[in-house]
Amino acid sequence: MNVVDEESQKSGNELSILLEDGPVIVVNKPAGLMTDTPPRGGDAVVTRVKQYLSVKYEKSGNVYLGIPHRLDKPVSGAIVFSRNSKCAARLSEQFAERSIKKIYWAVLKTRPEQETGMLTDWMKKHPTEARTHAGNPDDPAAKEAKLNYEMLPGDYGGYAICQIELITGRMHQIRWQLASRGFPVVGDELYGGELLEDRAGILLHARELTFKHPIRYDEVTVTAPLPAWWPESVRVAEST
């Protein structure tokens, strides 16, 4: 089953629901919003989804929402949740087994010479900063990071689009692996990316998720439209 949301990503406290099928909810996460509620409270995707469920199903009190995976705060795109713990565990198992296909689009200013390839590195979290850096396979704190990439054909107003299939899921993995080779994501100041003139944000988007439905076990593919604030020259790639 293939599900594509035709609407642009909404702003404010509204949600862009890509799929609601039994216990499964897939949302188009806005950039700049945390997945889970911060320790001291505040806005988050989880908070918005719970509010949506509370109103739709007229639930009072706490609303359960399983979180099988997360997206970094600056990253937009498809993220899946579950309305019950059993299905949340089944989805989490798929992520742990790496059987879920995760496709991202990253916008680059510089195009790699090799149009396709696999990137493999050892990386680790910085001890005092919210960033990652190169690690050593002999270091127990380092983790292996793998992704496959393919450059989309064409020029998008001076930008290039890199389609990534994420194999592992490390902190800032795509951002660091590309930047470490001289191809930082546009807008990603932390890793040396060129800043956008009219908006603070990085051009990294979780474009597609393919997973097995936790009840029916049929394959589900959900595609998330690009954010409306991305450059128009890049967004035309959705129709090509």
N, C-alpha and C positions, 0 to 999 in steps of 0.2 A: 504494500500500500504506500503510495507516494502522496504527501500532503505539502502543499505550498501555500503560504499566506500571501495574498495579493496586496495587502495593505502595507504602506510604509510604516516604519516603526513609530509608535506614538510617543508623545512627550508627556511631562507631568507625571501624575500618579496612575495613569492608565496603563493597562497591560496589553501587549500584543501577544495574544494566544495563538500559537501555531498549530497546536493539536490538543484536543481534550477527548480522550478515549478511555472510558472506564476509569481506572485508578491513575492513568498516565496523563500528565499535563506537560507540554513542551511550550516554553515561553521564549520570545525573542528579547533577550536581556539587553537593556540599554547600556552603553558605555558609561563609565563613571559611577556605577552603582554596584555595591558589594552584593555577592550572592547571599550570604547569611547575615543575620542581624548582628551588628557590632556589639561587643561586650557591654557597652554603656547605652545600648539602644540606638535607635535611629532608623533611617530608611534603608531598605534592602529589597532584593527581588523576593526573598522568602516572605517578608512582611506583606508585600503587595499581593502575592499569590494567596496567602492565608486570608487576607481581607476579601479578596475576590470570592474564595470558597465560602467564607462565612456568610456573605451576602447571598450568593447564589443558592446555597443549600440551607439558608436560615439557621445557621449553627451559632449557638451561644457558647461562650467560654473558649478554651483553647482548641485550635484546629490543628490536627496532625498533618505534617508535610514531610515526607522523606526526601533527603538530599543525596542522591547517588553520586553526584560529582559537582564540581564548582568551576566557575570561570573567574579569572582575575578581574579586579575592579575596572581597569581601563578597557577590557575586552568586551565586545558586544557579541550577540548571536544566540544560537539555539542552546537551550539548557533544559534538561528533563527533570521532573519531580514526580513523586508518587503520593497518592492519597492514603495508602495503607502501608504498614510496616513489612508485610510479606512481599509485596511487589517491589517495595524499595530495596529489600534485601536481594531479590532476584536481579534487579537492575544493577545494583552495586557489584554483584558477582560478575555480571557481564563486563563491567568496567575493569574489575580486578583481573579478569581473564583476557582482557584486551580484545574481546570479540566484537565490541562496538566500534563501528567505523566513524571516525571523527575527521571531518574535512574543514579546514580553515582557509580563508583568503587573507593574505597579507599584502599590503601595497608598499612597493619599494621604489626608491628614486633611481637606484642603480640596478641594472639587470645583470644577473650572474652569467658568466660565459657558458656554463653548462645549463642547458634548458631543463634537464631532469636529473634527479639523483637521490641518494640517501645520505643524510647527515647523521653521524654517530659521534657522540662525545661523552665525556664524564664531567659532571657538573655538581656543584654544591652550593648551598645557601651561604651568603655572607654572614659572618658571625654577629655583626652588629647593625647591619643595614638590610632594608627590604629589597634585596637584589640577589642575583646569583652570579657565579663566576666559575672558571675552569677548575675541575677537580682531578684527582689522581685515582686510577682504579684500585690502588692499594690503600686508599683512605676509606675507612668504613663510613664516613659521613658523605662520601661522593656517591652519586647515582648515575647509572647509564641513561643516556637520552638518545632516542632515535626518532627520526621522521623521514618521510618521503616527500619530495616536492616536485612540482611541475609548473613551469612558467606558462601562463596563458598567452596565446599569440596576440600580437598587436601592441600598439602604443596608446595609452589612455591619458592623453593630455600631458605627456612627459613623465607619466608614472608607468610602472610595470606591476602586474598582479601575479603573485606567487600562490599557487594552490598547494596546500599542505595536507597530507594525511598523517595525523599524529599517531605514533605507535606507542610511545610512553607518554606520561603526563606529569612533567616536572614543573616546578615553580619557574615561571617566565621562560619556559623552554624554547618556544618558537622565537621569541624576541631575542634571547641570548644567542641561540645557535646561528641565526641569520646575521646578527650584528657582529659576532666574533669572526665572521668571514668577510666583513666589509659591506654587508647588505642590511643595515638596520631598517626596521619598520618605520614608515613615515609617521612623524609625530611622537616617536618614542624617545624623548629627550634623555631618559635614564640610560639608554644604551646607544646614544649617539645619533638618533634619527633626526632628520630635518623636520623642523616645527612647521605646522600649518599656520598660514597668515591670519586666518579669521577665527580659529577655534583651537582650544587646547584639547587634545585627544589623540589616540593612536589608531591607525588604520589597520586593525587586526580584528577579524570577525569569524566567529564559529558558524560557518556557512551551512553545514549539513551534518545530521546525525542519522546513523542507521543502526537499529537495534531490534532485538526480538521482543515482541509484546509480552509482558510478564504473565499474562493469563492465556492468551491464544497461541503464543509462540510463533506467530507469523512475523515476517520481516517488515519493519516500518522504517520509512525514510522521511525525514522532515527537513525542509529547506527554509532557512531564515533569510528574508530580504535584507539587503544592505541598509545601514542607517541613512535616513534622508539627509543628514548633514555632511555625508561624505561628498567629495567633489563629483559634480555631475559627469565629468569626463571618465570617472572610474565606474560609476553606477550603470553606465550603458552596458557594461560587461554582463549584466544580468540577462540582457535580451539577446546576447550573441551566442 
